[in-house]
Amino acid sequence: MTGRELPEEFVAGYAQVLAEVARTGRRLDRAELEARRTAGERAAEAGHSLRALVNAHLAVTRAAWPRRASAPADSVLAVLAQAVDALAVGYERAQHLAVRKEEAARREFIDDLLYGGSDLGRLAERAERFGLRLSHAHAVAVAEGPEAYAEADPVARRVQQALVGRFGDRQSLLTTKEGRLICVAPGDPAEVLAHFAREAHRATGGGRVAVGRTHSGAGGIVQSYEEALNALELAGRMGLGEPVLYAADLLVYPVLTRDREAMADLVRSTLGPLQEARGGAGPLLETLSVYFDAGCVAAEAARRLSLSVRALTYRLARVRQLTGVDPADPLHRYTLHTAVIGARLLDWPDREL
């Protein structure tokens, strides 16, 4: 848009100011400067470019340049410089306000999307604005690292660039929440979230990523997000070493803790006697945990614990002696293994059951 096409309202009063300046040689006063700032704000809000706004004021200056002026030309040029500066200040002020409003709207939308705190019809309309179609099935991946991340951080930008470079705009949303990186993407194809998991793991310096299951609708996004968060919490509690966790692979754990009191009773009755051991239950519980993780292979468990096989065998015998349950007996193994998983889930023995 050229200066001639800009509506007259954005240069209103400027020609009269120039005439006054040419007669007196004065500079713009506070009210006149604020009028130019307001013109800059209104032009930005109306969608006009700063270039068009400045060109319009230059056109007025050329047309109204006083041929017979008491003040030197430098005075008029100085006022023109003041006016252009005020226009730019107002224009930038409007742009910054628009950016802040956009950021606030995006953050409100993300909160509503992940926590389900909005009318679903209105949420679907807002989702289109941010590149999501809630009629599709989606899944959510959550990444956490050694630091808390914000959307403007280099880590988040690096992951965003990797996703856009690989898939372009595929109706996915990358954001941050409570210091974690979050990606919401259509569950099919799943390679978008798989790529996010790889890039987030790399960008966070080895951080852990959890991927929720695919669900339909806005409520499905909330559910998938909660599944991913629960998977991260479970990984920390269980000491799971995998860099990428899938909620679908961890469904057995919520099942085991659905009846918390029953699980606590199993832990107390099965593993409670381990507290009588020298040093408490902790060392023997760790031994059992590693032994089961190693597929009940004594040599591998001993290697992971930095023990000799003989020392490991002694510890397992001590467990059998205290509990009356033999880890090597297939009939006892399932009960003992389930109790060990329950102890890790319930943070026993650090937390009293």
C-alpha positions as CSV (number, residue, x, y, z in Angstrom):
1,M,0.0,0.0,0.0
2,T,1.4,3.4,-1.0
3,G,1.2,6.6,1.1
4,R,-1.6,7.9,-1.3
5,E,-3.8,4.9,-0.5
6,L,-3.6,5.3,3.2
7,P,-6.8,6.8,4.7
8,E,-6.6,10.5,5.5
9,E,-7.4,9.8,9.2
10,F,-3.9,8.6,9.8
11,V,-2.3,11.9,8.8
12,A,-5.0,14.2,10.2
13,G,-3.7,17.3,11.8
14,Y,-0.1,16.8,10.6
15,A,-0.2,19.6,7.9
16,Q,-1.4,22.1,10.5
17,V,1.4,21.2,12.8
18,L,3.9,21.7,10.0
19,A,2.5,25.1,9.2
20,E,2.9,26.1,12.9
21,V,6.4,24.8,13.0
22,A,7.4,26.7,9.9
23,R,6.1,29.9,11.5
24,T,7.6,29.5,14.9
25,G,10.5,27.0,14.6
26,R,9.2,25.1,17.7
27,R,9.3,21.3,18.2
28,L,6.4,19.0,18.7
29,D,4.8,19.2,22.1
30,R,3.7,16.2,24.2
31,A,0.2,16.1,22.9
32,E,1.3,16.3,19.3
33,L,3.8,13.5,19.8
34,E,1.1,11.3,21.4
35,A,-1.2,12.0,18.5
36,R,1.5,10.6,16.1
37,R,2.0,7.6,18.4
38,T,-1.7,7.0,18.4
39,A,-1.8,7.2,14.6
40,G,1.0,4.6,14.5
41,E,-1.0,2.3,16.8
42,R,-4.2,2.6,14.9
43,A,-2.4,2.0,11.6
44,A,-0.9,-1.2,12.9
45,E,-4.2,-2.4,14.3
46,A,-5.8,-1.6,10.9
47,G,-3.2,-3.8,9.1
48,H,-1.4,-1.0,7.4
49,S,2.4,-1.2,7.1
50,L,4.8,1.2,8.8
51,R,6.3,2.0,5.4
52,A,2.9,3.1,4.1
53,L,2.4,5.2,7.2
54,V,5.8,7.0,6.9
55,N,5.3,7.5,3.2
56,A,1.9,9.2,3.9
57,H,3.6,11.6,6.3
58,L,6.4,12.3,3.8
59,A,3.8,13.0,1.1
60,V,2.0,15.5,3.4
61,T,5.4,17.1,4.2
62,R,6.2,17.6,0.5
63,A,2.7,18.9,-0.3
64,A,2.6,21.3,2.7
65,W,6.2,22.3,2.7
66,P,6.1,26.1,3.5
67,R,7.6,28.2,0.8
68,R,7.8,31.2,3.0
69,A,8.8,30.2,6.4
70,S,10.2,32.2,9.3
71,A,11.9,29.2,10.7
72,P,14.8,27.5,8.9
73,A,14.2,24.2,7.0
74,D,16.2,22.4,9.7
75,S,13.3,23.0,12.1
76,V,10.8,21.4,9.8
77,L,13.1,18.4,9.1
78,A,13.6,18.0,12.9
79,V,9.9,17.9,13.5
80,L,9.5,15.4,10.6
81,A,12.1,13.2,12.4
82,Q,10.1,13.6,15.6
83,A,6.9,12.6,13.9
84,V,8.4,9.5,12.2
85,D,10.0,8.4,15.5
86,A,6.6,8.8,17.3
87,L,4.8,6.9,14.5
88,A,7.3,4.0,14.9
89,V,7.0,4.0,18.7
90,G,3.2,3.8,18.4
91,Y,3.4,1.1,15.7
92,E,5.8,-1.0,17.6
93,R,3.7,-0.6,20.8
94,A,0.6,-2.0,19.0
95,Q,2.6,-4.9,17.6
96,H,4.0,-5.8,21.0
97,L,0.5,-5.7,22.4
98,A,-0.8,-7.9,19.6
99,V,2.1,-10.4,20.2
100,R,1.3,-10.5,24.0
101,K,-2.4,-11.0,23.3
102,E,-1.6,-13.8,20.8
103,E,0.8,-15.5,23.3
104,A,-1.9,-15.2,26.0
105,A,-4.5,-16.7,23.7
106,R,-2.2,-19.5,22.7
107,R,-1.4,-20.2,26.4
108,E,-5.1,-20.2,27.3
109,F,-5.9,-22.5,24.4
110,I,-3.1,-24.9,25.4
111,D,-4.3,-25.0,29.0
112,D,-7.8,-25.7,27.9
113,L,-6.6,-28.3,25.4
114,L,-4.5,-30.3,27.9
115,Y,-6.8,-29.9,30.9
116,G,-10.2,-30.0,29.2
117,G,-11.4,-26.7,30.8
118,S,-13.4,-25.3,27.9
119,D,-16.6,-25.7,25.9
120,L,-15.7,-28.4,23.3
121,G,-17.4,-26.6,20.4
122,R,-15.5,-23.4,21.1
123,L,-12.3,-25.3,21.7
124,A,-12.6,-27.0,18.3
125,E,-12.9,-23.6,16.6
126,R,-9.9,-22.2,18.4
127,A,-7.9,-25.4,17.6
128,E,-8.2,-24.7,13.8
129,R,-6.5,-21.4,14.4
130,F,-3.5,-23.2,16.0
131,G,-3.3,-25.9,13.3
132,L,-5.2,-28.8,15.0
133,R,-8.4,-30.5,13.8
134,L,-10.0,-32.1,16.9
135,S,-12.2,-34.3,14.7
136,H,-9.0,-36.4,14.1
137,A,-7.5,-38.8,16.7
138,H,-4.5,-37.4,18.4
139,A,-1.7,-38.5,20.8
140,V,0.5,-36.5,23.1
141,A,4.2,-36.9,23.7
142,V,5.9,-35.2,26.7
143,A,9.6,-34.8,27.1
144,E,11.5,-33.7,30.2
145,G,15.2,-33.0,30.7
146,P,17.6,-31.6,33.3
147,E,16.2,-28.1,32.9
148,A,12.8,-26.4,32.6
149,Y,12.0,-25.3,29.1
150,A,10.0,-22.5,27.6
151,E,8.8,-22.0,24.0
152,A,11.4,-19.4,23.3
153,D,14.3,-21.6,24.5
154,P,16.8,-22.9,22.0
155,V,15.9,-26.5,22.8
156,A,12.3,-25.9,21.9
157,R,13.2,-24.1,18.8
158,R,15.6,-26.8,17.7
159,V,12.9,-29.5,18.1
160,Q,10.4,-27.3,16.3
161,Q,12.8,-26.8,13.3
162,A,13.5,-30.5,13.2
163,L,9.7,-31.3,13.0
164,V,8.9,-28.6,10.4
165,G,12.0,-29.6,8.3
166,R,10.9,-33.2,8.3
167,F,7.1,-33.0,8.1
168,G,6.2,-29.4,7.3
169,D,2.9,-28.2,8.6
170,R,1.1,-31.5,9.5
171,Q,-1.4,-30.2,11.9
172,S,0.8,-30.8,14.9
173,L,1.3,-28.5,17.9
174,L,4.6,-28.1,19.8
175,T,4.5,-26.2,23.1
176,T,5.8,-26.3,26.6
177,K,4.0,-26.8,29.9
178,E,5.5,-26.8,33.4
179,G,9.0,-26.9,32.0
180,R,8.4,-29.9,29.7
181,L,8.3,-30.1,25.9
182,I,4.9,-31.2,24.6
183,C,3.9,-32.3,21.1
184,V,0.3,-32.9,20.1
185,A,0.0,-34.7,16.7
186,P,-2.4,-36.9,14.8
187,G,-2.0,-40.5,16.1
188,D,-1.8,-41.8,12.5
189,P,0.8,-41.5,11.1
190,A,2.7,-42.1,14.3
191,E,6.1,-41.1,12.9
192,V,5.5,-37.5,13.8
193,L,5.6,-38.3,17.5
194,A,8.4,-40.8,17.0
195,H,10.5,-38.2,15.4
196,F,9.6,-35.7,18.1
197,A,10.8,-38.3,20.7
198,R,14.1,-38.8,19.0
199,E,14.7,-35.0,18.5
200,A,13.6,-34.1,22.0
201,H,15.8,-36.8,23.6
202,R,18.8,-35.4,21.6
203,A,18.0,-31.7,22.2
204,T,17.6,-32.2,26.0
205,G,20.8,-34.0,26.3
206,G,19.4,-37.4,27.0
207,G,16.1,-36.4,28.5
208,R,13.2,-38.9,28.8
209,V,10.1,-38.9,26.5
210,A,6.7,-40.5,27.1
211,V,4.1,-41.0,24.5
212,G,0.4,-41.4,25.4
213,R,-2.0,-43.5,23.5
214,T,-4.1,-42.3,20.6
215,H,-7.6,-41.1,21.4
216,S,-10.3,-39.3,19.6
217,G,-11.7,-35.8,20.2
218,A,-10.6,-33.1,22.6
219,G,-11.1,-35.3,25.6
220,G,-8.8,-37.8,24.0
221,I,-6.0,-35.3,24.0
222,V,-6.5,-34.7,27.7
223,Q,-6.4,-38.5,28.3
224,S,-3.3,-39.0,26.2
225,Y,-1.5,-36.1,28.0
226,E,-2.3,-37.6,31.4
227,E,-1.1,-41.0,30.2
228,A,2.2,-39.5,29.1
229,L,2.7,-37.7,32.4
230,N,1.9,-40.9,34.3
231,A,4.4,-42.8,32.3
232,L,7.1,-40.3,33.1
233,E,6.2,-40.5,36.8
234,L,6.2,-44.3,36.7
235,A,9.6,-44.3,35.0
236,G,11.1,-42.3,37.7
237,R,9.5,-44.4,40.4
238,M,10.3,-47.8,38.8
239,G,13.8,-46.7,37.6
240,L,13.0,-47.6,34.0
241,G,16.0,-46.8,31.8
242,E,14.3,-46.5,28.4
243,P,14.7,-43.1,26.8
244,V,11.3,-43.3,25.1
245,L,8.3,-44.8,26.9
246,Y,5.0,-45.7,25.4
247,A,1.9,-45.7,27.7
248,A,0.5,-48.6,25.8
249,D,3.5,-50.7,27.0
250,L,2.9,-49.8,30.6
251,L,-0.7,-50.6,31.1
252,V,0.1,-53.5,33.5
253,Y,1.2,-51.0,36.2
254,P,-2.0,-49.1,36.6
255,V,-3.8,-52.4,36.7
256,L,-1.5,-53.6,39.5
257,T,-2.2,-50.4,41.6
258,R,-5.9,-50.1,40.9
259,D,-6.6,-51.7,44.2
260,R,-4.0,-49.9,46.2
261,E,-4.9,-51.4,49.6
262,A,-4.7,-54.9,48.2
263,M,-1.2,-54.2,46.7
264,A,0.0,-52.6,49.9
265,D,-1.2,-55.7,51.8
266,L,0.7,-57.9,49.4
267,V,3.9,-55.9,49.9
268,R,3.6,-55.9,53.6
269,S,2.9,-59.6,53.9
270,T,5.4,-60.8,51.4
271,L,8.3,-58.3,51.8
272,G,7.8,-57.0,55.3
273,P,10.1,-59.6,56.8
274,L,13.0,-58.1,54.8
275,Q,13.1,-55.2,57.2
276,E,14.6,-57.6,59.8
277,A,17.8,-57.9,57.6
278,R,20.9,-56.1,58.5
279,G,20.7,-52.7,56.8
280,G,16.9,-53.0,56.4
281,A,14.9,-54.1,53.4
282,G,16.5,-51.8,50.8
283,P,19.5,-53.8,49.7
284,L,17.6,-57.1,49.4
285,L,14.7,-55.4,47.6
286,E,17.2,-53.9,45.1
287,T,18.7,-57.3,44.6
288,L,15.3,-58.8,43.9
289,S,14.4,-56.0,41.5
290,V,17.6,-56.3,39.5
291,Y,17.3,-60.1,39.5
292,F,13.8,-60.0,38.0
293,D,14.8,-57.3,35.5
294,A,17.7,-59.5,34.4
295,G,15.3,-62.3,33.6
296,C,16.2,-64.3,36.8
297,V,19.7,-64.9,35.3
298,A,22.0,-64.8,38.3
299,A,25.2,-64.0,36.4
300,E,23.6,-61.0,34.7
301,A,22.0,-59.7,37.9
302,A,25.3,-60.1,39.7
303,R,27.1,-58.1,36.9
304,R,24.5,-55.3,37.1
305,L,24.9,-55.1,40.9
306,S,28.7,-55.3,40.7
307,L,28.6,-58.5,42.9
308,S,30.0,-61.9,42.6
309,V,27.5,-64.7,41.7
310,R,28.2,-66.2,45.1
311,A,27.3,-63.0,46.9
312,L,24.1,-62.7,44.8
313,T,23.2,-66.3,45.6
314,Y,23.7,-65.5,49.3
315,R,21.3,-62.6,49.1
316,L,18.6,-64.6,47.4
317,A,19.0,-67.3,50.0
318,R,18.6,-64.6,52.7
319,V,15.4,-63.5,51.1
320,R,14.1,-67.1,51.1
321,Q,15.1,-67.4,54.8
322,L,13.3,-64.2,55.9
323,T,10.2,-64.4,53.8
324,G,9.7,-68.1,53.2
325,V,9.4,-67.4,49.5
326,D,12.0,-68.8,47.1
327,P,12.8,-66.5,44.2
328,A,14.0,-69.5,42.2
329,D,10.8,-71.4,42.6
330,P,8.4,-70.8,39.6
331,L,5.4,-71.1,41.9
332,H,6.7,-68.4,44.2
333,R,8.3,-66.2,41.6
334,Y,5.2,-64.5,40.3
335,T,4.0,-63.5,43.8
336,L,7.4,-62.2,44.8
337,H,7.9,-60.3,41.5
338,T,4.5,-58.7,41.8
339,A,5.3,-57.7,45.4
340,V,8.6,-56.1,44.2
341,I,6.8,-54.2,41.5
342,G,4.2,-53.0,44.0
343,A,7.0,-51.9,46.4
344,R,8.5,-49.8,43.7
345,L,5.2,-48.3,42.7
346,L,4.3,-47.5,46.3
347,D,7.8,-46.3,47.2
348,W,8.2,-48.9,49.9
349,P,10.1,-49.1,52.3
350,D,10.8,-45.3,52.2
351,R,7.1,-44.7,52.6
352,E,5.2,-46.5,55.2
353,L,2.2,-48.5,53.9
